[in-house]
């Protein structure tokens, strides 16, 4: 196996809402700063997918009509490969529309049922009213709980089955559905979130959790070296204060 980490960015030309590409750039940079080589390869409509070649997969967010553009290719050419990659403990980060696509189906607000990948036992129900704004949630890693800040903008309400854990618990905002205080999903080595912004650059601890996840698939006792995250945490804390200020008004 090559020493180079390989990230597969699925449908980057279609699913790149709110600069979600920044998430894979963040992962790549945090690896390079640790002297770990990393390349990002784009796989889109009509491209062959070879999951065994990659350490991590990223799927960004897109509008409903953009998801429909890729749906045939996804279901015909890539669905079973993605499901197998999830079952084989490959690491995924899926944001918003990409998160929904990994689920079983999306029911639109006007009653249409769209079949999705079904790698996770989740489903999404579309609404007319959108859930928009900065939001916060708590996550957990080996060192305990930490706070994540991001921006959400979605009309779909996502519901998790008992076999799927949430990525975190909402402390401000809507998250999955605005009803049960859950945000995102964790299943095997899959991380899902509604967080745009992009999510990872201002949440370095979450980025490192994802990095550790795929690195441990290569090296069981892998330990990440520490980075100076003072600038990232300054941006993160500034956003947290902004959300706190607006919630008190």
TORMILO-42341 format. One record per residue: residue number from 1; x, y, z of N, C-alpha, C, O in turn; residue in one letter. Coordinates in Angstrom, 2 decimals, padded with zeros to 5 digits. Example, Ala and Ser with C-alpha at 12.3 -4.5 7.8 and 13.67 -1.06 7.14 Angstrom:
BEGIN
1	013.19	-005.69	007.80	012.30	-004.50	007.80	013.20	-003.30	007.80	014.24	-003.32	008.46	a
2	012.85	-002.25	007.08	013.67	-001.06	007.14	012.90	000.03	007.87	013.41	001.14	008.04	s
END
This chain:
BEGIN
1	000.84	-001.20	000.00	000.00	000.00	000.00	000.87	001.25	000.00	001.87	001.32	000.72	x
2	000.50	002.24	-000.80	001.24	003.49	-000.87	001.18	004.23	000.46	000.20	004.12	001.21	x
3	002.24	005.01	000.76	002.24	005.83	001.96	001.34	007.05	001.81	001.03	007.72	002.79	x
4	000.93	007.34	000.59	000.10	008.52	000.32	-001.36	008.25	000.64	-001.92	007.24	000.21	x
5	-001.97	009.16	001.39	-003.40	009.08	001.67	-004.16	009.56	000.45	-003.82	010.59	-000.14	x
6	-005.18	008.82	000.07	-005.97	009.15	-001.12	-007.41	009.43	-000.71	-008.06	008.59	-000.08	x
7	-007.88	010.62	-001.07	-009.25	011.03	-000.77	-010.04	011.07	-002.08	-009.60	011.67	-003.06	x
8	-011.19	010.43	-002.09	-012.09	010.46	-003.23	-013.17	011.52	-002.99	-013.95	011.41	-002.05	x
9	-013.20	012.53	-003.84	-014.23	013.56	-003.77	-015.29	013.23	-004.81	-015.07	013.38	-006.01	x
10	-016.45	012.77	-004.35	-017.52	012.34	-005.23	-018.36	013.52	-005.70	-018.82	014.33	-004.90	x
11	-018.55	013.62	-007.01	-019.38	014.64	-007.66	-019.01	016.07	-007.25	-019.90	016.84	-006.88	x
12	-017.73	016.43	-007.29	-017.34	017.77	-006.85	-017.86	018.90	-007.73	-018.02	020.03	-007.28	x
13	-018.13	018.58	-009.01	-018.63	019.59	-009.95	-020.12	019.86	-009.76	-020.64	020.83	-010.30	x
14	-020.80	019.00	-009.01	-022.25	019.13	-008.82	-022.59	019.45	-007.37	-023.47	020.26	-007.09	x
15	-021.90	018.80	-006.45	-022.18	018.97	-005.02	-021.05	019.75	-004.36	-020.11	019.18	-003.81	x
16	-021.15	021.08	-004.42	-020.14	021.93	-003.77	-020.80	023.21	-003.28	-020.33	024.31	-003.58	x
17	-021.87	023.06	-002.52	-022.61	024.20	-002.00	-021.85	024.81	-000.82	-021.30	024.09	000.01	x
18	-021.82	026.13	-000.74	-021.22	026.86	000.39	-019.76	026.46	000.63	-019.31	026.40	001.78	x
19	-019.03	026.20	-000.45	-017.60	025.93	-000.30	-017.27	024.65	000.42	-016.26	024.59	001.13	x
20	-018.09	023.62	000.26	-017.84	022.36	000.97	-016.51	021.72	000.59	-015.98	020.88	001.32	x
21	-015.96	022.12	-000.57	-014.64	021.62	-000.98	-013.57	021.95	000.06	-012.54	021.27	000.15	x
22	-013.82	022.99	000.85	-012.88	023.35	001.91	-012.65	022.25	002.91	-011.62	022.23	003.59	x
23	-013.58	021.32	003.02	-013.40	020.21	003.97	-012.28	019.27	003.55	-011.47	018.86	004.38	x
24	-012.22	018.93	002.26	-011.15	018.04	001.82	-009.80	018.77	001.79	-008.76	018.16	002.05	x
25	-009.83	020.06	001.49	-008.59	020.84	001.56	-008.07	020.89	002.99	-006.86	020.82	003.22	x
26	-008.98	021.01	003.94	-008.60	021.02	005.36	-007.95	019.70	005.76	-006.90	019.70	006.40	x
27	-008.57	018.60	005.39	-007.99	017.28	005.69	-006.61	017.15	005.06	-005.66	016.70	005.71	x
28	-006.50	017.54	003.80	-005.22	017.44	003.10	-004.14	018.28	003.79	-003.02	017.80	003.99	x
29	-004.47	019.52	004.14	-003.50	020.40	004.79	-003.06	019.86	006.14	-001.88	019.89	006.47	x
30	-004.01	019.36	006.92	-003.67	018.88	008.26	-002.81	017.61	008.18	-002.05	017.32	009.10	x
31	-002.93	016.88	007.10	-002.02	015.75	006.88	-000.64	016.24	006.44	000.37	015.77	006.96	x
32	-000.61	017.17	005.50	000.68	017.67	005.00	001.48	018.36	006.10	002.70	018.24	006.15	x
33	000.79	019.08	006.99	001.47	019.72	008.11	002.09	018.70	009.05	002.98	019.03	009.85	x
34	001.63	017.46	008.95	002.21	016.37	009.75	003.14	015.50	008.91	003.53	014.40	009.32	x
35	003.49	016.00	007.73	004.39	015.29	006.82	003.82	013.97	006.33	004.54	013.00	006.11	x
36	002.49	013.95	006.16	001.80	012.79	005.57	001.28	013.22	004.20	000.47	014.14	004.11	x
37	001.73	012.57	003.16	001.31	012.93	001.80	-000.17	012.60	001.59	-000.68	011.61	002.10	x
38	-000.84	013.46	000.83	-002.27	013.26	000.58	-002.63	013.83	-000.79	-002.22	014.93	-001.14	x
39	-003.39	013.06	-001.56	-003.91	013.56	-002.83	-005.43	013.43	-002.84	-005.99	012.53	-002.22	x
40	-006.07	014.35	-003.55	-007.52	014.36	-003.70	-007.84	014.02	-005.15	-007.32	014.65	-006.07	x
41	-008.70	013.02	-005.36	-009.08	012.63	-006.71	-010.59	012.82	-006.87	-011.37	012.39	-006.02	x
42	-010.98	013.46	-007.96	-012.39	013.73	-008.24	-013.01	012.59	-009.03	-012.43	012.10	-010.01	x
43	-014.18	012.17	-008.59	-014.94	011.13	-009.30	-016.36	011.66	-009.48	-017.04	011.95	-008.50	x
44	-016.80	011.79	-010.72	-018.11	012.37	-010.97	-018.93	011.47	-011.91	-018.62	010.29	-012.07	x
45	-019.96	012.03	-012.51	-020.85	011.26	-013.39	-020.05	010.61	-014.52	-019.22	011.26	-015.16	x
46	-020.31	009.33	-014.75	-019.68	008.50	-015.79	-018.26	008.05	-015.45	-017.70	007.22	-016.17	x
47	-017.68	008.57	-014.38	-016.35	008.10	-013.97	-016.45	006.77	-013.25	-017.42	006.52	-012.53	x
48	-015.47	005.91	-013.45	-015.40	004.64	-012.72	-014.99	004.91	-011.27	-014.18	005.79	-011.01	x
49	-015.57	004.16	-010.35	-015.22	004.28	-008.94	-014.55	002.99	-008.48	-015.08	001.89	-008.66	x
50	-013.36	003.14	-007.89	-012.62	002.00	-007.35	-012.38	002.25	-005.86	-011.34	002.78	-005.48	x
51	-013.34	001.87	-005.00	-013.27	002.20	-003.58	-012.02	001.69	-002.88	-011.54	002.31	-001.93	x
52	-011.48	000.57	-003.34	-010.30	000.00	-002.69	-009.08	000.91	-002.81	-008.09	000.72	-002.10	x
53	-009.14	001.90	-003.70	-007.99	002.80	-003.90	-007.94	003.95	-002.91	-006.97	004.71	-002.88	x
54	-009.00	004.09	-002.07	-009.11	005.31	-001.27	-009.17	005.03	000.22	-009.65	003.99	000.67	x
55	-008.66	006.01	000.98	-008.73	005.97	002.44	-009.98	006.68	002.95	-010.52	006.33	004.00	x
56	-010.43	007.68	002.21	-011.56	008.50	002.64	-012.36	008.94	001.43	-011.83	009.11	000.33	x
57	-013.67	009.11	001.66	-014.58	009.61	000.63	-015.27	010.87	001.16	-015.62	010.95	002.34	x
58	-015.45	011.85	000.28	-016.17	013.06	000.66	-017.31	013.30	-000.32	-017.12	013.21	-001.54	x
59	-018.50	013.62	000.22	-019.66	013.99	-000.60	-020.21	015.29	-000.03	-020.61	015.35	001.13	x
60	-020.23	016.32	-000.86	-020.69	017.63	-000.41	-022.18	017.82	-000.58	-022.92	016.89	-000.89	x
61	-022.62	019.05	-000.36	-024.04	019.38	-000.44	-024.40	020.00	-001.77	-023.54	020.54	-002.47	x
62	-025.68	019.92	-002.11	-026.18	020.53	-003.34	-027.66	020.76	-003.23	-028.32	020.24	-002.33	x
63	-028.19	021.54	-004.15	-029.62	021.78	-004.18	-030.34	020.55	-004.74	-029.72	019.67	-005.34	x
64	-031.65	020.51	-004.53	-032.42	019.32	-004.91	-032.25	018.98	-006.39	-032.07	017.82	-006.75	x
65	-032.30	020.00	-007.26	-032.21	019.72	-008.69	-030.82	019.21	-009.06	-030.67	018.45	-010.02	x
66	-029.80	019.62	-008.30	-028.44	019.14	-008.56	-028.31	017.67	-008.16	-027.62	016.90	-008.83	x
67	-028.97	017.29	-007.07	-028.94	015.89	-006.66	-029.59	015.01	-007.72	-029.14	013.89	-007.97	x
68	-030.66	015.52	-008.35	-031.35	014.74	-009.37	-030.48	014.51	-010.60	-030.62	013.50	-011.29	x
69	-029.57	015.47	-010.89	-028.68	015.35	-012.05	-027.80	014.11	-011.94	-027.55	013.42	-012.93	x
70	-027.34	013.83	-010.73	-026.39	012.72	-010.55	-027.05	011.42	-010.12	-026.39	010.38	-010.03	x
71	-028.36	011.46	-009.86	-029.02	010.32	-009.22	-028.94	009.04	-010.05	-028.70	007.97	-009.49	x
72	-029.14	009.14	-011.35	-029.08	007.93	-012.19	-027.70	007.29	-012.13	-027.57	006.08	-011.96	x
73	-026.66	008.12	-012.27	-025.29	007.59	-012.21	-025.01	006.97	-010.85	-024.39	005.92	-010.75	x
74	-025.48	007.64	-009.80	-025.25	007.15	-008.44	-025.89	005.78	-008.23	-025.25	004.86	-007.73	x
75	-027.16	005.65	-008.62	-027.89	004.42	-008.34	-027.47	003.27	-009.26	-027.44	002.12	-008.84	x
76	-027.15	003.59	-010.51	-026.80	002.54	-011.48	-025.34	002.11	-011.36	-025.03	000.92	-011.41	x
77	-024.45	003.09	-011.19	-023.01	002.80	-011.29	-022.25	002.77	-009.97	-021.18	002.16	-009.90	x
78	-022.76	003.42	-008.94	-021.94	003.59	-007.74	-022.60	003.14	-006.44	-021.92	002.99	-005.43	x
79	-023.88	002.93	-006.44	-024.61	002.61	-005.22	-024.02	001.41	-004.48	-023.67	001.53	-003.31	x
80	-023.89	000.28	-005.15	-023.41	-000.94	-004.49	-021.95	-000.81	-004.06	-021.55	-001.36	-003.04	x
81	-021.17	-000.09	-004.84	-019.76	000.12	-004.48	-019.64	000.96	-003.21	-018.79	000.69	-002.36	x
82	-020.49	001.98	-003.10	-020.48	002.83	-001.90	-020.94	002.03	-000.68	-020.35	002.14	000.39	x
83	-021.99	001.24	-000.84	-022.49	000.43	000.28	-021.41	-000.54	000.76	-021.23	-000.73	001.96	x
84	-020.72	-001.15	-000.17	-019.65	-002.08	000.21	-018.50	-001.34	000.90	-017.93	-001.85	001.87	x
85	-018.17	-000.15	000.41	-017.11	000.64	001.04	-017.47	000.98	002.48	-016.61	000.94	003.36	x
86	-018.72	001.33	002.72	-019.18	001.61	004.09	-019.06	000.35	004.94	-018.55	000.41	006.06	x
87	-019.52	-000.77	004.42	-019.45	-002.04	005.16	-018.00	-002.47	005.42	-017.72	-003.15	006.41	x
88	-017.09	-002.05	004.54	-015.67	-002.38	004.70	-014.92	-001.39	005.59	-013.70	-001.40	005.66	x
89	-015.68	-000.54	006.26	-015.12	000.43	007.22	-014.28	001.53	006.59	-013.39	002.08	007.23	x
90	-014.56	001.85	005.33	-013.94	003.03	004.74	-014.52	004.28	005.42	-015.66	004.28	005.87	x
91	-013.71	005.33	005.48	-014.14	006.56	006.14	-014.83	007.48	005.14	-014.33	007.73	004.04	x
92	-015.99	007.99	005.55	-016.76	008.92	004.73	-017.05	010.19	005.54	-017.27	010.13	006.75	x
93	-017.04	011.33	004.85	-017.64	012.55	005.37	-018.65	013.01	004.35	-018.31	013.24	003.19	x
94	-019.90	013.13	004.76	-020.98	013.54	003.87	-021.70	014.74	004.47	-022.08	014.72	005.64	x
95	-021.88	015.77	003.67	-022.46	017.02	004.13	-023.81	017.28	003.46	-023.92	017.19	002.23	x
96	-024.81	017.59	004.24	-026.13	018.04	003.79	-026.71	017.11	002.71	-027.12	015.99	003.04	x
97	-026.76	017.54	001.44	-027.32	016.69	000.40	-026.58	015.38	000.25	-027.19	014.35	-000.03	x
98	-025.26	015.40	000.44	-024.47	014.17	000.41	-024.84	013.23	001.53	-024.87	012.02	001.36	x
99	-025.13	013.79	002.69	-025.63	013.05	003.86	-026.94	012.37	003.51	-027.10	011.17	003.75	x
100	-027.87	013.12	002.95	-029.17	012.56	002.58	-029.02	011.43	001.57	-029.73	010.42	001.65	x
101	-028.10	011.60	000.61	-027.92	010.59	-000.44	-027.47	009.24	000.10	-027.75	008.21	-000.52	x
102	-026.79	009.22	001.24	-026.35	007.95	001.82	-027.50	007.20	002.49	-027.36	006.02	002.82	x
103	-028.62	007.88	002.70	-029.77	007.26	003.35	-030.61	006.42	002.39	-030.24	006.20	001.24	x
104	-031.76	005.95	002.91	-032.61	005.05	002.11	-033.44	005.80	001.07	-033.53	005.39	-000.08	x
105	-034.04	006.91	001.49	-034.88	007.65	000.54	-035.10	009.08	001.02	-034.86	009.42	002.18	x
106	-035.57	009.90	000.09	-035.97	011.28	000.36	-037.39	011.44	-000.14	-037.67	011.22	-001.32	x
107	-038.29	011.81	000.75	-039.67	012.07	000.36	-039.85	013.57	000.24	-039.73	014.29	001.23	x
108	-040.13	014.06	-000.96	-040.26	015.49	-001.19	-041.53	016.03	-000.53	-042.43	015.27	-000.18	x
109	-041.57	017.35	-000.37	-042.73	017.95	000.31	-044.03	017.72	-000.45	-045.11	017.76	000.14	x
110	-043.92	017.47	-001.79	-045.14	017.22	-002.57	-045.41	015.73	-002.77	-046.24	015.36	-003.60	x
111	-044.71	014.86	-002.00	-045.08	013.46	-001.95	-044.29	012.50	-002.83	-044.59	011.31	-002.83	x
112	-043.29	012.97	-003.57	-042.48	012.07	-004.39	-041.45	011.34	-003.52	-040.86	011.92	-002.61	x
113	-041.25	010.06	-003.81	-040.24	009.27	-003.10	-039.03	009.07	-004.01	-039.14	008.48	-005.08	x
114	-037.86	009.55	-003.57	-036.63	009.37	-004.32	-035.77	008.32	-003.62	-035.40	008.48	-002.46	x
115	-035.46	007.24	-004.33	-034.59	006.20	-003.77	-033.16	006.69	-003.73	-032.67	007.29	-004.69	x
116	-032.48	006.45	-002.60	-031.09	006.83	-002.47	-030.23	005.59	-002.24	-030.69	004.47	-002.49	x
117	-029.00	005.76	-001.77	-028.03	004.66	-001.70	-028.42	003.58	-000.70	-028.28	002.39	-000.99	x
118	-028.90	003.97	000.47	-029.27	003.00	001.50	-028.10	002.42	002.26	-028.21	001.34	002.84	x
119	-026.97	003.12	002.27	-025.83	002.66	003.06	-026.07	002.86	004.55	-025.51	002.14	005.38	x
120	-026.90	003.84	004.89	-027.30	004.11	006.27	-028.80	003.97	006.38	-029.54	004.34	005.47	x
121	-029.27	003.43	007.51	-030.70	003.28	007.73	-031.27	004.59	008.27	-031.59	004.73	009.45	x
122	-031.38	005.55	007.36	-031.94	006.86	007.67	-032.83	007.26	006.50	-032.72	006.71	005.41	x
123	-033.71	008.23	006.73	-034.52	008.76	005.64	-034.77	010.24	005.89	-034.63	010.73	007.01	x
124	-035.14	010.94	004.83	-035.34	012.39	004.91	-036.70	012.76	004.34	-037.11	012.25	003.29	x
125	-037.39	013.65	005.03	-038.70	014.15	004.61	-038.56	015.63	004.28	-038.19	016.43	005.14	x
126	-038.87	016.00	003.04	-038.75	017.39	002.63	-039.88	018.26	003.19	-041.00	017.79	003.38	x
127	-039.56	019.51	003.46	-040.52	020.49	003.99	-040.47	021.75	003.12	-039.49	021.98	002.41	x
128	-041.52	022.54	003.17	-041.50	023.82	002.45	-040.62	024.84	003.17	-039.94	025.63	002.53	x
129	-040.64	024.81	004.50	-039.89	025.78	005.29	-038.45	025.30	005.49	-038.22	024.14	005.83	x
130	-037.50	026.19	005.27	-036.09	025.84	005.41	-035.61	026.10	006.84	-036.15	026.95	007.54	x
131	-034.60	025.34	007.24	-033.93	025.53	008.53	-032.58	026.17	008.25	-031.68	025.52	007.71	x
132	-032.44	027.43	008.61	-031.29	028.23	008.18	-030.66	028.95	009.37	-031.37	029.47	010.23	x
133	-029.33	028.97	009.41	-028.64	029.80	010.39	-027.41	029.12	010.97	-027.20	027.92	010.78	x
134	-026.61	029.90	011.70	-025.50	029.33	012.44	-026.05	028.42	013.54	-027.08	028.73	014.13	x
135	-025.37	027.31	013.80	-025.84	026.40	014.84	-024.67	025.73	015.53	-023.55	025.73	015.02	x
136	-024.94	025.15	016.70	-023.90	024.50	017.50	-024.35	023.11	017.91	-025.54	022.85	018.10	x
137	-023.37	022.21	018.04	-023.68	020.90	018.59	-022.44	020.34	019.26	-021.32	020.77	018.99	x
138	-022.65	019.38	020.14	-021.53	018.74	020.85	-021.22	017.39	020.21	-022.12	016.64	019.85	x
139	-019.93	017.11	020.07	-019.42	015.83	019.56	-018.56	015.19	020.63	-018.26	015.80	021.66	x
140	-018.18	013.94	020.38	-017.33	013.23	021.33	-016.19	012.52	020.60	-016.41	011.89	019.57	x
141	-014.98	012.64	021.16	-013.85	011.84	020.71	-013.25	011.12	021.91	-013.87	011.08	022.97	x
142	-012.07	010.55	021.77	-011.47	009.78	022.87	-011.14	010.65	024.08	-010.99	010.13	025.19	x
143	-011.03	011.96	023.88	-010.69	012.86	024.99	-011.90	013.50	025.64	-011.76	014.29	026.58	x
144	-013.10	013.18	025.14	-014.30	013.73	025.76	-015.16	014.50	024.77	-015.07	014.29	023.56	x
145	-015.99	015.38	025.31	-016.93	016.15	024.49	-016.31	017.46	024.03	-015.48	018.05	024.74	x
146	-016.71	017.92	022.86	-016.27	019.23	022.37	-017.39	019.85	021.53	-018.28	019.16	021.05	x
147	-017.32	021.16	021.37	-018.37	021.91	020.70	-018.00	022.17	019.25	-016.85	022.48	018.93	x
148	-018.98	022.03	018.37	-018.80	022.26	016.94	-019.73	023.38	016.51	-020.88	023.45	016.93	x
149	-019.21	024.26	015.66	-020.00	025.38	015.14	-020.05	025.30	013.62	-019.04	024.97	012.99	x
150	-021.20	025.59	013.03	-021.33	025.51	011.57	-022.56	026.31	011.14	-023.20	026.98	011.94	x
151	-022.87	026.22	009.85	-024.02	026.90	009.26	-024.90	025.86	008.60	-024.42	025.03	007.83	x
152	-026.19	025.91	008.89	-027.13	024.96	008.28	-028.10	025.69	007.36	-028.50	026.82	007.63	x
153	-028.48	025.02	006.28	-029.48	025.55	005.36	-030.08	024.37	004.60	-029.57	023.96	003.56	x
154	-031.15	023.84	005.14	-031.78	022.66	004.52	-033.27	022.65	004.80	-033.74	023.17	005.82	x
155	-034.02	022.06	003.88	-035.46	021.92	004.07	-035.83	020.49	004.45	-036.94	020.25	004.94	x
156	-034.93	019.55	004.23	-035.21	018.16	004.58	-035.03	017.90	006.06	-034.09	018.40	006.69	x
157	-035.91	017.10	006.62	-035.79	016.63	008.00	-035.34	015.18	007.97	-036.03	014.32	007.42	x
158	-034.19	014.90	008.57	-033.61	013.56	008.53	-033.85	012.84	009.85	-033.70	013.42	010.93	x
159	-034.23	011.57	009.74	-034.53	010.75	010.92	-033.65	009.50	010.89	-033.51	008.83	009.87	x
160	-033.06	009.20	012.04	-032.14	008.07	012.17	-032.85	006.85	012.73	-033.74	006.98	013.57	x
161	-032.47	005.66	012.25	-032.96	004.43	012.87	-032.13	004.14	014.11	-031.16	004.84	014.40	x
162	-032.50	003.11	014.84	-031.78	002.75	016.06	-030.37	002.24	015.76	-029.52	002.23	016.65	x
163	-030.11	001.81	014.53	-028.78	001.29	014.19	-027.77	002.39	013.87	-026.59	002.11	013.68	x
164	-028.23	003.62	013.82	-027.37	004.75	013.46	-027.32	005.75	014.61	-028.37	006.18	015.11	x
165	-026.14	006.11	015.04	-025.97	007.12	016.08	-025.93	008.51	015.46	-025.62	008.66	014.28	x
166	-026.23	009.52	016.26	-026.07	010.89	015.79	-024.60	011.28	015.89	-023.86	010.73	016.70	x
167	-024.19	012.24	015.07	-022.84	012.79	015.18	-022.71	013.60	016.45	-021.66	013.61	017.10	x
168	-023.79	014.28	016.82	-023.75	015.11	018.03	-025.14	015.50	018.50	-026.15	015.10	017.92	x
169	-025.15	016.30	019.57	-026.40	016.79	020.15	-026.46	018.31	019.99	-025.50	019.02	020.29	x
170	-027.60	018.78	019.51	-027.79	020.21	019.24	-027.84	021.01	020.53	-028.53	020.64	021.48	x
171	-027.11	022.12	020.56	-027.21	023.08	021.66	-027.78	024.41	021.18	-028.22	025.22	021.99	x
172	-027.76	024.64	019.87	-028.37	025.83	019.28	-028.65	025.54	017.82	-027.74	025.17	017.08	x
173	-029.91	025.71	017.39	-030.25	025.47	016.00	-031.15	024.27	015.83	-031.81	023.84	016.77	x
174	-031.18	023.72	014.62	-032.11	022.64	014.28	-031.47	021.27	014.14	-031.97	020.29	014.69	x
175	-030.35	021.18	013.41	-029.73	019.88	013.20	-030.54	019.01	012.26	-031.05	019.49	011.25	x
176	-030.67	017.73	012.60	-031.31	016.78	011.70	-032.74	017.14	011.33	-033.13	017.06	010.16	x
177	-033.51	017.54	012.31	-034.94	017.75	012.04	-035.61	018.81	012.90	-036.80	019.09	012.72	x
178	-034.89	019.41	013.83	-035.48	020.43	014.69	-036.41	019.88	015.74	-037.14	020.63	016.38	x
179	-036.41	018.53	015.92	-037.36	017.91	016.84	-036.69	017.12	017.96	-037.12	017.21	019.11	x
180	-035.64	016.36	017.65	-035.09	015.43	018.63	-033.68	015.81	019.13	-033.02	015.02	019.81	x
181	-033.23	017.02	018.78	-031.93	017.54	019.22	-030.73	016.77	018.67	-029.62	016.91	019.19	x
182	-030.93	015.96	017.65	-029.79	015.25	017.06	-029.23	016.03	015.88	-029.94	016.78	015.21	x
183	-027.94	015.85	015.64	-027.29	016.44	014.48	-026.42	015.38	013.81	-025.61	014.72	014.46	x
184	-026.61	015.24	012.52	-025.76	014.35	011.74	-025.91	012.89	012.10	-026.84	012.49	012.81	x
185	-024.97	012.09	011.61	-025.02	010.64	011.82	-023.62	010.07	011.92	-022.68	010.56	011.30	x
186	-023.50	009.01	012.74	-022.28	008.20	012.82	-022.68	006.74	012.66	-023.52	006.22	013.40	x
187	-022.08	006.09	011.69	-022.32	004.67	011.46	-021.02	004.08	010.94	-020.49	004.53	009.93	x
188	-020.51	003.05	011.63	-019.19	002.51	011.30	-018.19	003.68	011.25	-017.98	004.35	012.25	x
189	-017.56	003.91	010.08	-016.61	005.02	009.95	-017.16	006.16	009.09	-016.41	006.89	008.44	x
190	-018.48	006.29	009.10	-019.15	007.33	008.33	-019.50	008.50	009.26	-020.06	008.30	010.34	x
191	-019.16	009.70	008.82	-019.50	010.94	009.52	-020.42	011.75	008.61	-020.07	012.03	007.46	x
192	-021.58	012.13	009.11	-022.51	012.94	008.32	-022.92	014.17	009.12	-023.03	014.12	010.34	x
193	-023.14	015.28	008.41	-023.54	016.51	009.09	-024.29	017.42	008.13	-024.12	017.35	006.92	x
194	-025.13	018.29	008.70	-025.76	019.36	007.92	-024.90	020.61	007.93	-025.32	021.64	007.40	x
195	-023.71	020.56	008.52	-022.88	021.74	008.71	-022.11	022.18	007.47	-021.24	021.46	006.98	x
196	-022.45	023.37	006.99	-021.68	024.01	005.93	-020.69	024.99	006.56	-020.56	025.05	007.79	x
197	-020.00	025.75	005.70	-019.20	026.82	006.28	-017.86	027.10	005.65	-017.52	028.28	005.54	x
198	-017.04	026.13	005.22	-017.18	024.68	005.40	-017.00	024.25	006.86	-016.55	025.03	007.69	x
199	-017.35	023.02	007.14	-017.42	022.50	008.50	-016.05	022.36	009.18	-015.89	022.82	010.31	x
200	-015.09	021.75	008.52	-013.87	021.31	009.21	-012.83	022.40	009.51	-012.22	022.34	010.58	x
201	-012.60	023.39	008.64	-011.53	024.35	008.93	-011.67	025.05	010.27	-010.66	025.33	010.92	x
202	-012.89	025.36	010.70	-013.05	026.03	011.99	-013.40	025.06	013.12	-013.72	025.48	014.23	x
203	-013.34	023.78	012.82	-013.56	022.75	013.84	-012.44	021.71	013.74	-012.69	020.56	013.36	x
204	-011.20	022.11	014.06	-010.05	021.22	013.85	-010.10	019.92	014.63	-009.54	018.91	014.20	x
205	-010.76	019.94	015.77	-010.82	018.70	016.56	-011.66	017.65	015.84	-011.34	016.46	015.88	x
206	-012.73	018.08	015.19	-013.53	017.16	014.39	-012.74	016.68	013.18	-012.80	015.50	012.83	x
207	-012.01	017.57	012.55	-011.16	017.18	011.42	-010.16	016.10	011.83	-009.96	015.12	011.11	x
208	-009.55	016.29	012.99	-008.56	015.30	013.45	-009.20	013.98	013.85	-008.58	012.93	013.73	x
209	-010.44	014.02	014.33	-011.16	012.78	014.63	-011.35	011.97	013.34	-011.18	010.75	013.34	x
210	-011.70	012.64	012.26	-011.89	011.97	010.98	-010.55	011.43	010.46	-010.48	010.30	009.97	x
211	-009.51	012.24	010.57	-008.18	011.79	010.14	-007.74	010.56	010.92	-007.26	009.58	010.34	x
212	-007.90	010.60	012.23	-007.52	009.46	013.07	-008.27	008.20	012.67	-007.73	007.10	012.72	x
213	-009.54	008.38	012.27	-010.38	007.24	011.90	-009.80	006.50	010.70	-009.69	005.27	010.73	x
214	-009.44	007.23	009.65	-008.92	006.49	008.49	-007.46	006.09	008.66	-007.02	005.10	008.07	x
215	-006.70	006.85	009.45	-005.30	006.45	009.67	-005.23	005.15	010.48	-004.32	004.34	010.28	x
216	-006.17	004.95	011.40	-006.18	003.73	012.21	-006.58	002.50	011.39	-006.37	001.37	011.83	x
217	-007.15	002.71	010.23	-007.41	001.59	009.33	-006.10	001.08	008.72	-006.01	-000.07	008.30	x
218	-005.10	001.95	008.67	-003.76	001.58	008.17	-002.85	001.13	009.31	-002.17	000.11	009.21	x
219	-002.86	001.91	010.40	-001.96	001.66	011.53	-002.82	001.62	012.80	-003.31	002.66	013.25	x
220	-003.01	000.44	013.36	-003.99	000.25	014.43	-003.77	001.18	015.61	-004.74	001.72	016.15	x
221	-002.53	001.37	016.03	-002.24	002.19	017.21	-001.77	003.60	016.82	-000.99	004.22	017.54	x
222	-002.25	004.09	015.69	-001.83	005.41	015.19	-002.23	006.52	016.15	-003.34	006.53	016.68	x
223	-001.31	007.46	016.37	-001.56	008.63	017.21	-001.21	009.89	016.41	-000.13	009.99	015.84	x
224	-002.14	010.84	016.38	-001.89	012.09	015.67	-001.00	013.01	016.49	-001.19	013.15	017.70	x
225	-000.03	013.61	015.84	000.75	014.65	016.50	-000.08	015.92	016.60	-000.99	016.14	015.79	x
226	000.22	016.76	017.58	-000.54	017.98	017.81	-000.11	019.07	016.82	001.05	019.16	016.43	x
227	-001.09	019.89	016.42	-000.82	021.07	015.60	-001.18	022.32	016.39	-001.95	022.27	017.35	x
228	-000.62	023.45	015.97	-001.00	024.73	016.56	-002.29	025.20	015.90	-002.27	025.68	014.76	x
229	-003.40	025.05	016.60	-004.72	025.41	016.06	-005.22	026.74	016.61	-006.42	026.97	016.66	x
230	-004.32	027.61	017.02	-004.74	028.87	017.65	-005.57	029.73	016.71	-006.56	030.34	017.13	x
231	-005.18	029.80	015.43	-005.95	030.61	014.47	-007.31	029.99	014.20	-008.32	030.69	014.18	x
232	-007.33	028.68	014.00	-008.60	027.98	013.75	-009.54	028.13	014.94	-010.74	028.37	014.76	x
233	-009.00	027.99	016.14	-009.85	028.09	017.33	-010.31	029.52	017.58	-011.38	029.74	018.15	x
234	-009.51	030.50	017.16	-009.94	031.90	017.27	-011.17	032.14	016.40	-012.13	032.78	016.83	x
235	-011.13	031.63	015.16	-012.28	031.76	014.26	-013.49	031.02	014.82	-014.61	031.52	014.78	x
236	-013.24	029.83	015.33	-014.32	029.01	015.90	-014.96	029.70	017.10	-016.18	029.78	017.19	x
237	-014.14	030.18	018.02	-014.66	030.83	019.22	-015.40	032.12	018.90	-016.37	032.47	019.57	x
238	-014.93	032.83	017.86	-015.62	034.04	017.43	-017.03	033.72	016.95	-017.98	034.44	017.26	x
239	-017.16	032.63	016.18	-018.48	032.22	015.71	-019.37	031.76	016.85	-020.56	032.05	016.87	x
240	-018.79	031.04	017.81	-019.57	030.58	018.96	-020.12	031.77	019.73	-021.28	031.75	020.15	x
241	-019.30	032.79	019.93	-019.74	034.00	020.63	-020.83	034.71	019.84	-021.77	035.25	020.42	x
242	-020.70	034.72	018.52	-021.71	035.36	017.68	-023.05	034.65	017.81	-024.10	035.30	017.91	x
243	-023.02	033.33	017.80	-024.26	032.56	017.96	-024.85	032.80	019.34	-026.06	032.95	019.48	x
244	-024.00	032.83	020.36	-024.46	033.06	021.73	-025.09	034.45	021.86	-026.11	034.61	022.53	x
245	-024.47	035.45	021.23	-024.97	036.82	021.29	-026.35	036.92	020.65	-027.27	037.51	021.23	x
246	-026.49	036.33	019.46	-027.77	036.42	018.76	-028.86	035.63	019.49	-030.03	036.00	019.42	x
247	-028.49	034.56	020.17	-029.49	033.78	020.89	-029.99	034.50	022.14	-031.06	034.17	022.66	x
248	-029.23	035.49	022.61	-029.61	036.24	023.81	-030.41	037.50	023.48	-030.97	038.13	024.38	x
249	-030.46	037.86	022.20	-031.14	039.11	021.82	-032.65	038.94	021.85	-033.38	039.89	021.56	x
END
